[in-house]
Amino acid sequence: MGILYEKITFTQELKKQIMIRQLLDAGIREHDGKHVSELDYYTLQWLLATMKL
């Protein structure tokens, strides 16, 4: 079970880095006073989705 957890965590971290890059490329640097690199995975996902709307 430890290997599965590590793979999921690694995959989420890669997705998080991609979302951060997309937000930075779009000019979004912060949300609620926090830099996008400090945000959690689900907040980044929400920001990216609302940006694309």
Protein Blocks (a to p, Z undefined) as FASTA:
>chain_A
ZZmmmmmmmmmmmmmmmmmmmmmmnopabgehiafklpcfklmmmmmmmmmZZ
